[in-house]
Amino acid sequence: MDLSFTDDQIAVRDAITKLCEKYDDAYWLARDTDGVFPEDFVKDLADGGWLGIAMPEEYGGSGLGVIEAGLMMQAIAQSGAGFSGASAVHINIFGPNPLVVHGTAEQKQKYLPPLIAGKDRSCFGVTEPNAGLDTSRMETKAVLQGDKYIVNGRKMWTSTAQTANKILLLARTTPRDEGKKPTDGITMFYTEFDRDYCEAQVIEKMGRKAVDSNATFYDNLPVPVTDRIGEEGKGFYYLLDGLNPERILVALECVGLGRAALGKAVSYANERVVFDRPIGQNQAIQHPLADSWAHLEAADAMAWRAAALYDAGQPCGAEANAAKYLAAEACYTACERAVMTHGGMGYAKEFHVERYLRESFISRIAPVSREMILNYIGQHVLKMPRSY
């Protein structure tokens, strides 16, 4: 399989790298400190048409694939923006994929252009406090009343809900025990995040402060039937359409963040002199960084393999999951080693690597945990008995 990039694909990466130069370490440190959403950064991406990189051309997008989207997201993370930058636009890239695949022509014409232009901002309502990764046990309900559904319930870890005006929302329309499968009876909506009926409470967290995460509450939220995506009760299966590309993008973002951390560590190791020699001359410093480079590159190769398979319309579940697992672990290790290479200064915010380390935890937990990925590989690749 040829994993080289075309000139056009390289141009995507170079253009995003150039755009990100405006937003330096000081900018992202400030956003990590004050928690202000990077509106100017997102606007620059929207104005350049980048939010629609993987959306259909007829709705204002570029109609490109996950490879181009991955080059974009990796470049953002690698610039030093890390997950603060990548997560600010992540949902725009493949989050609306169920709408693209299963929405009506009228829905796509209504909703995609303002999303691509940055006029709309969407959040994603899936995870619930009593369900976690077991989506089949969600308790949020949508009850049909005439030409609208009435939604009641709560969600957790809803990113960007402080500023979003739209939400891709999953809710039960049929009780769990009435379907043929536990995942039946879940319906997907793309609708207004109407603050007369929706409340978002910020969850204070260890990293990525600039991109808010929230507990969200829905109290008799009216959702027009016309905002339902596809058939009633099929929402869980529509959700699956976006899982593999999301895992691929997260993997590539991880590699980007890991490379940013490794770059900081190498520069410091070459410049910091102790006992009359740069600390990078010591194998105890040099070897761990070389090991991290190798693991990051291996994860990168797996991610691009998964991306190429996805864009070719081939099955890629194993590769996408493996890429996310490998990249998250390689990223975390590279960030930890970057802190340790800096010694005491690694604990100081002004050297940025402690911010990278805090952000690196995100991808080891979400959007799917390491353990669930290993479960998937054990069951679906190695054909072992289901373990959970």
C-alpha positions as CSV (number, residue, x, y, z in Angstrom):
1,M,0.0,0.0,0.0
2,D,1.4,3.4,-1.0
3,L,1.3,5.7,2.0
4,S,3.0,8.7,0.3
5,F,1.1,11.9,-0.1
6,T,0.1,13.8,-3.3
7,D,1.2,17.3,-4.0
8,D,-2.3,18.5,-3.2
9,Q,-2.3,16.7,0.1
10,I,1.1,18.1,1.0
11,A,-0.3,21.6,0.1
12,V,-3.1,21.1,2.7
13,R,-0.6,20.3,5.4
14,D,1.6,23.2,4.5
15,A,-1.3,25.7,4.4
16,I,-2.5,24.7,7.8
17,T,1.0,24.8,9.2
18,K,1.3,28.3,7.8
19,L,-2.1,29.4,9.3
20,C,-1.1,28.0,12.7
21,E,2.1,30.0,12.8
22,K,0.0,33.0,13.9
23,Y,-1.0,31.1,17.0
24,D,2.2,30.5,18.9
25,D,3.0,28.9,22.3
26,A,2.1,32.1,24.1
27,Y,-1.4,32.1,22.6
28,W,-2.1,28.5,23.6
29,L,-0.7,29.0,27.1
30,A,-3.0,32.0,27.5
31,R,-6.0,30.0,26.4
32,D,-5.0,27.2,28.8
33,T,-4.8,29.8,31.5
34,D,-7.9,31.9,30.9
35,G,-10.1,29.1,29.4
36,V,-11.3,31.4,26.6
37,F,-12.5,29.5,23.5
38,P,-10.1,30.2,20.6
39,E,-12.7,32.0,18.5
40,D,-10.1,33.8,16.3
41,F,-8.3,30.6,15.5
42,V,-11.6,28.9,14.6
43,K,-12.6,31.9,12.5
44,D,-9.4,31.8,10.5
45,L,-10.0,28.1,9.7
46,A,-13.7,28.8,8.8
47,D,-12.8,31.8,6.6
48,G,-10.3,29.5,4.8
49,G,-13.0,26.9,4.1
50,W,-11.2,24.4,6.2
51,L,-14.1,23.4,8.4
52,G,-15.7,21.7,5.4
53,I,-12.6,19.8,4.2
54,A,-14.5,16.5,4.3
55,M,-18.0,17.8,3.6
56,P,-19.7,17.5,0.2
57,E,-18.8,20.2,-2.3
58,E,-22.5,20.9,-3.2
59,Y,-22.9,22.2,0.4
60,G,-19.8,24.4,0.4
61,G,-17.3,21.7,1.5
62,S,-14.2,20.5,-0.3
63,G,-15.3,16.9,-0.7
64,L,-11.9,15.6,0.4
65,G,-11.2,12.4,2.4
66,V,-10.0,11.5,5.8
67,I,-6.4,11.6,4.6
68,E,-6.7,15.4,3.9
69,A,-8.7,15.9,7.1
70,G,-6.0,14.0,9.0
71,L,-3.2,16.1,7.6
72,M,-5.1,19.2,8.7
73,M,-5.8,17.9,12.3
74,Q,-2.3,16.6,12.7
75,A,-0.7,19.9,11.6
76,I,-2.9,21.8,14.1
77,A,-1.9,19.5,17.0
78,Q,1.8,19.5,16.0
79,S,2.0,23.3,15.8
80,G,1.8,23.4,19.6
81,A,-2.0,23.9,19.7
82,G,-2.3,20.3,20.8
83,F,-5.9,19.2,21.7
84,S,-6.8,22.8,22.7
85,G,-6.6,23.6,19.0
86,A,-7.7,20.3,17.5
87,S,-10.7,19.8,19.7
88,A,-11.9,23.3,18.9
89,V,-12.8,22.1,15.4
90,H,-12.7,18.4,15.7
91,I,-16.5,17.8,15.7
92,N,-16.9,19.8,12.5
93,I,-14.7,17.5,10.5
94,F,-16.4,14.1,10.8
95,G,-18.9,14.7,13.6
96,P,-21.7,15.6,11.1
97,N,-20.9,12.4,9.1
98,P,-24.2,10.7,10.1
99,L,-26.0,13.8,8.8
100,V,-24.1,13.6,5.5
101,V,-24.8,9.9,5.1
102,H,-28.3,9.6,6.4
103,G,-29.8,13.1,6.3
104,T,-32.3,14.1,3.6
105,A,-31.3,16.5,0.9
106,E,-33.4,19.2,2.6
107,Q,-31.6,18.6,5.9
108,K,-28.2,18.7,4.4
109,Q,-29.0,21.9,2.4
110,K,-30.3,23.5,5.6
111,Y,-27.6,22.5,8.1
112,L,-24.3,21.8,6.4
113,P,-23.5,25.2,4.7
114,P,-23.8,27.3,8.0
115,L,-21.7,24.6,9.8
116,I,-19.0,24.7,7.2
117,A,-19.0,28.5,7.2
118,G,-18.6,28.6,10.9
119,K,-21.9,30.4,11.4
120,D,-23.3,27.4,13.3
121,R,-21.4,25.5,16.0
122,S,-22.5,22.0,17.0
123,C,-22.0,19.9,20.1
124,F,-22.5,16.1,20.5
125,G,-24.9,14.6,23.0
126,V,-24.2,10.9,23.4
127,T,-22.4,9.9,26.7
128,E,-24.5,9.7,29.8
129,P,-23.5,9.5,33.5
130,N,-25.3,6.1,34.1
131,A,-24.3,4.6,30.8
132,G,-20.8,5.5,29.9
133,L,-19.5,3.4,27.0
134,D,-22.6,1.2,27.1
135,T,-24.7,3.5,24.8
136,S,-27.6,1.0,24.8
137,R,-28.3,2.0,28.4
138,M,-28.9,5.7,27.7
139,E,-31.8,7.1,29.7
140,T,-32.5,10.3,27.8
141,K,-35.9,9.9,26.2
142,A,-37.6,11.5,23.2
143,V,-41.4,11.1,23.1
144,L,-43.3,11.9,19.9
145,Q,-46.2,14.4,20.4
146,G,-47.7,15.4,17.1
147,D,-45.1,16.9,14.8
148,K,-42.4,17.1,17.4
149,Y,-40.5,15.0,20.0
150,I,-40.2,16.1,23.6
151,V,-36.7,15.3,25.0
152,N,-35.9,14.9,28.6
153,G,-32.6,13.6,30.1
154,R,-29.0,14.5,30.6
155,K,-25.6,14.0,28.9
156,M,-22.0,14.2,30.1
157,W,-18.8,15.4,28.5
158,T,-20.6,17.5,25.9
159,S,-17.8,19.6,24.4
160,T,-18.4,23.2,23.2
161,A,-21.9,23.3,24.7
162,Q,-21.2,26.8,26.2
163,T,-21.2,28.3,22.7
164,A,-22.9,25.8,20.5
165,N,-26.3,26.6,18.9
166,K,-26.8,23.1,17.4
167,I,-26.5,19.6,18.8
168,L,-26.3,16.1,17.3
169,L,-28.3,14.3,19.9
170,L,-29.1,10.7,20.6
171,A,-32.2,9.7,22.7
172,R,-34.3,6.7,23.3
173,T,-37.6,6.6,21.5
174,T,-38.3,2.9,22.4
175,P,-37.5,1.2,25.7
176,R,-34.3,-0.9,25.7
177,D,-36.2,-4.2,26.4
178,E,-38.6,-3.7,23.5
179,G,-36.1,-4.0,20.7
180,K,-34.6,-7.0,19.1
181,K,-31.2,-5.8,20.2
182,P,-30.3,-3.5,23.1
183,T,-29.0,-0.9,20.7
184,D,-32.4,-0.7,18.9
185,G,-34.8,2.1,19.7
186,I,-32.2,4.9,19.8
187,T,-32.9,7.9,17.5
188,M,-30.6,10.6,16.2
189,F,-31.5,14.2,15.9
190,Y,-29.7,17.3,14.7
191,T,-31.5,20.2,16.2
192,E,-31.3,23.5,18.1
193,F,-29.5,23.6,21.4
194,D,-32.3,25.8,22.7
195,R,-31.2,27.3,26.1
196,D,-34.8,27.8,27.1
197,Y,-34.9,24.0,27.5
198,C,-31.2,23.0,27.6
199,E,-28.7,23.8,30.4
200,A,-24.9,23.3,30.1
201,Q,-22.8,23.2,33.3
202,V,-19.0,23.3,32.7
203,I,-16.9,20.5,34.1
204,E,-13.6,21.8,35.4
205,K,-10.9,19.4,34.1
206,M,-7.1,18.9,34.1
207,G,-6.4,19.9,30.5
208,R,-7.8,21.5,27.4
209,K,-9.4,24.3,29.4
210,A,-10.1,26.4,26.3
211,V,-12.5,23.8,24.9
212,D,-15.3,23.5,27.4
213,S,-16.7,20.1,28.5
214,N,-20.1,20.0,30.1
215,A,-22.9,18.2,31.9
216,T,-26.0,19.0,29.8
217,F,-29.6,18.8,30.9
218,Y,-32.7,18.6,28.7
219,D,-36.1,19.7,30.1
220,N,-38.9,19.2,27.7
221,L,-36.8,20.2,24.7
222,P,-39.1,20.3,21.6
223,V,-37.5,18.7,18.6
224,P,-39.3,18.9,15.2
225,V,-39.8,15.6,13.4
226,T,-38.0,17.2,10.5
227,D,-34.8,17.3,12.7
228,R,-34.7,13.5,13.0
229,I,-31.9,11.9,11.1
230,G,-33.0,8.9,9.2
231,E,-35.4,6.3,10.6
232,E,-36.6,6.3,14.2
233,G,-34.8,3.8,16.3
234,K,-31.7,3.5,14.0
235,G,-29.6,6.2,15.6
236,F,-27.0,3.9,17.2
237,Y,-26.2,2.4,13.8
238,Y,-25.9,5.8,12.2
239,L,-23.5,6.8,15.0
240,L,-21.2,3.9,13.9
241,D,-20.6,5.7,10.5
242,G,-18.5,8.3,12.2
243,L,-16.5,6.1,14.6
244,N,-13.7,4.9,12.4
245,P,-12.8,8.3,10.9
246,E,-13.0,9.8,14.4
247,R,-10.5,7.2,15.7
248,I,-8.2,7.9,12.8
249,L,-8.3,11.7,13.3
250,V,-7.7,11.3,17.1
251,A,-4.7,9.1,16.3
252,L,-3.2,11.6,14.0
253,E,-3.8,14.4,16.5
254,C,-2.0,12.3,19.1
255,V,1.0,11.9,16.8
256,G,1.0,15.6,16.2
257,L,0.9,16.4,19.9
258,G,3.6,13.7,20.6
259,R,5.8,15.2,18.0
260,A,5.4,18.7,19.5
261,A,6.4,17.4,22.9
262,L,9.4,15.5,21.4
263,G,10.5,18.6,19.6
264,K,10.5,20.6,22.8
265,A,12.4,17.8,24.6
266,V,15.1,17.5,21.9
267,S,15.7,21.2,21.8
268,Y,16.0,21.4,25.6
269,A,18.3,18.4,25.7
270,N,20.6,19.9,23.1
271,E,20.7,23.3,24.8
272,R,20.8,22.4,28.5
273,V,24.3,21.9,29.8
274,V,25.0,20.0,33.1
275,F,28.5,18.8,34.2
276,D,30.0,20.6,31.2
277,R,28.0,18.6,28.5
278,P,24.5,18.9,27.0
279,I,22.2,16.5,28.7
280,G,21.2,15.1,25.3
281,Q,24.6,13.5,25.1
282,N,23.6,11.2,28.0
283,Q,22.0,7.9,26.8
284,A,19.6,8.1,29.7
285,I,18.1,11.2,28.0
286,Q,18.8,10.3,24.4
287,H,17.4,6.7,24.3
288,P,13.9,7.4,25.7
289,L,13.5,10.2,23.2
290,A,14.7,8.0,20.3
291,D,12.3,5.3,21.5
292,S,9.4,7.8,21.5
293,W,10.3,8.9,18.0
294,A,10.1,5.2,16.8
295,H,6.7,4.6,18.5
296,L,5.2,7.8,17.2
297,E,6.3,7.0,13.7
298,A,4.9,3.5,14.0
299,A,1.5,4.8,15.2
300,D,1.6,7.4,12.4
301,A,2.0,4.6,9.8
302,M,-0.9,2.6,11.2
303,A,-3.1,5.7,11.2
304,W,-2.4,6.5,7.6
305,R,-3.0,2.9,6.6
306,A,-6.4,3.2,8.3
307,A,-7.1,6.5,6.5
308,A,-6.2,5.1,3.1
309,L,-8.5,2.1,3.7
310,Y,-11.3,4.3,4.8
311,D,-11.0,6.6,1.8
312,A,-10.9,3.6,-0.5
313,G,-14.1,2.3,1.0
314,Q,-12.5,-0.7,2.5
315,P,-13.0,-2.1,6.0
316,C,-10.7,-0.4,8.5
317,G,-12.2,-1.0,12.0
318,A,-9.1,-3.0,13.2
319,E,-6.6,-0.5,11.8
320,A,-8.6,2.6,13.0
321,N,-8.8,1.2,16.5
322,A,-5.2,0.0,16.6
323,A,-4.0,3.4,15.4
324,K,-5.9,5.2,18.1
325,Y,-4.6,2.9,20.8
326,L,-0.9,3.0,19.6
327,A,-1.0,6.8,19.0
328,A,-2.5,7.6,22.4
329,E,0.0,5.5,24.2
330,A,2.9,6.9,22.2
331,C,1.7,10.5,22.7
332,Y,1.4,10.1,26.4
333,T,4.8,8.5,26.7
334,A,6.4,11.2,24.6
335,C,4.8,14.0,26.7
336,E,5.8,12.4,29.9
337,R,9.4,12.0,28.7
338,A,9.4,15.6,27.5
339,V,8.5,16.7,31.1
340,M,11.2,14.5,32.6
341,T,13.8,15.7,30.1
342,H,13.2,19.3,31.2
343,G,13.6,18.2,34.9
344,G,12.2,20.8,37.3
345,M,11.5,23.2,34.4
346,G,9.2,20.6,32.9
347,Y,6.9,21.4,35.8
348,A,6.8,25.1,34.8
349,K,4.0,26.3,32.5
350,E,6.4,28.5,30.5
351,F,8.0,25.5,28.9
352,H,4.6,24.1,27.7
353,V,5.4,20.4,28.1
354,E,3.3,20.1,31.3
355,R,0.3,21.3,29.2
356,Y,1.0,18.7,26.6
357,L,1.2,16.0,29.2
358,R,-2.1,17.0,30.8
359,E,-3.8,17.0,27.3
360,S,-2.3,13.7,26.4
361,F,-4.5,11.9,28.9
362,I,-7.6,12.8,26.9
363,S,-7.0,10.4,24.1
364,R,-6.2,7.5,26.4
365,I,-9.8,7.8,27.8
366,A,-11.9,9.2,25.0
367,P,-13.7,8.8,22.7
368,V,-13.1,5.1,23.6
369,S,-10.9,3.7,26.3
370,R,-7.7,1.7,25.7
371,E,-9.4,-1.3,27.3
372,M,-12.4,-1.3,25.0
373,I,-10.1,-1.1,22.0
374,L,-8.2,-4.2,23.2
375,N,-11.6,-5.8,23.7
376,Y,-12.5,-5.0,20.1
377,I,-9.2,-6.4,18.7
378,G,-9.4,-9.5,20.9
379,Q,-13.0,-10.3,19.8
380,H,-13.1,-9.1,16.1
381,V,-9.5,-9.5,15.0
382,L,-8.2,-12.4,17.1
383,K,-11.7,-14.1,17.2
384,M,-11.6,-14.7,20.9
385,P,-14.7,-14.8,23.1
386,R,-16.4,-11.5,24.0
387,S,-14.9,-10.5,27.4
388,Y,-17.4,-7.9,28.6
